[in-house]
Amino acid sequence: MNRTLPREIAEQAEIIAEYARREGLDFYPTIFEMLSSEEMSQVAAYGGFPQRYPHWRFGMEYEKLRKQHRYGLGRIYEMVINNDPCYAYLLNDNMMVDHKTVIAHVYAHCDFFKNNYWFSRTNRRMIDEMANHATRVRRYMERHGVEKVERLIDTYLALDNLIDPHSVFMRREPDRTEVRRKREEQSKKPEKVETATRFPAKSYMDRYINPPERLAREREVEQQKEEKTRTSFPESPRRDVLGFLLKYAPLQDWEADVLSIIREEAYYFAPQGQTKILNEGWASYWHSTIMTRYVLSDAELIDYCEHHSGTLATSPGRLNPYKVGIELLRDVERRWNTGRYGPEYDACDDMQTRREWGKDREPKGRVVGKDSPGRQKIYEVRALYNDVTFLDEFLTPEFAEDQKLYHYRYDPSTGKMVVVNRDFDKIKQQMLFMLSNHAQPYIYVMDANYRNRGELYLAHKHIGADLDIKYAVATLKEVQRVWRRPCHLLARIDDEPILFTADGEKSTQQKVDDKTEPAANEFE
């Protein structure tokens, strides 16, 4: 591969970097490399990395991307890796205006990687780590056979969405020292402690206010709860199913190592899924700002506008993260520059007044400047928010109306998409639902010794949508291959509790009682 950056483009990269710093962007050192379309397809198939562990799916993805580029069905303009230093790839048959746009876009991504809270726990040496992963997997393939290792990776990849992205920011499992201390304290307590609720009463009324039957029932319930806590494993539901399997499934050392690789990479890529709209919106905002304010020449204007508008193109029923992200950031900047926020503005229900609100404070001219309240606010948004919190806090009815964020359906009589719902609350709720956990189901480990037979019991946390039965059955089979004992999954389908079971030979499903233990509502 000849990845050397041509001198003209390298000079432009330095110039654009200086403009980006002038606007306040703070990014890791960034190394640009030039690739052919075939090389770009190869790197893209590897998720943006020059090396990954060998697996057939990367070859399949490479063929798809290569043909898309060859037949004009899709084009990859750039890729950038969250690393220190960041690595970014440019396509060698792009026009110079495209290179400039991509370079400005990349610097904004690198600034986002460095400063956004949700990326703060990611591995900044992931290029080296990916190379290590590749070496380890190749070694296992030499030792155990390619087919055996690939089948194992197939199984693990089917489960790589069963992680807990928030666990990197908090301690989910109790500290062993803390557990020991609590047990010691518990052992020092008197054996008989009143656990039932006793209300104050005079002696002659005590039997009526605190009936012995109620006290006995409460004591019994409390004893059952203590017994369950003492014997259940895990003590509380665990969302990181992959981590639980890694720790407790009967895996050989090399199998556990491959699983740890898949899990580590899943956690590395998780923040990118959590911030797709905000990250792409931030990069689009800055490539637009830097190009139109500093870099774009008159001769490049038409090509830039054509390619930029293509990136932000949208259509009814399709959510373009670039478009929604950049427009919402601009809306936030405009609102904070004109004072359109706070209790007084939110309480105003006169639409005409809201439209005119703060127009006298609106900065004059196209250039707002980095010291404006709006610019400071979007830098704060870049540092603290992910897609869910970004839309939850800043999506307004006016913005949804302006961007035509409605619910659509295809009308076969006219052959067009038609609006079927303009209710802002419902539209926002659905968008947040789609973004929560990347629209993946919440699955928890409830009991690893179900029925005292070492069987694994999982449960789906229902937050508005049923599990897709086909995928639930297929996924449970893969879990069983790892656990090597029968596995169960409790889910609510059409408002009925259904228990799916995979025992290694067959899969079954049956309706169960709502009171089936462990109950599916015992989530964190």
PyMOL commands that set and color helices and strands:
alter all, ss='L'
color gray80, all
select helices_A, chain A and resi 7-22+37-45+56-70+96-115+117-119+126-144+146-157+165-169+176-188+206-209+212-231+241-248+253-274+276-295+298-311+321-337+343-347+351-356+359-361+373-384+387-394+397-402+424-439+469-483
alter helices_A, ss='H'
color red, helices_A
select strands_A, chain A and resi 30-35+78-81+86-91+407-411+416-421+442-450+455-461+487-493+496-502+507-511
alter strands_A, ss='S'
color yellow, strands_A
deselect
rebuild
show_as cartoon
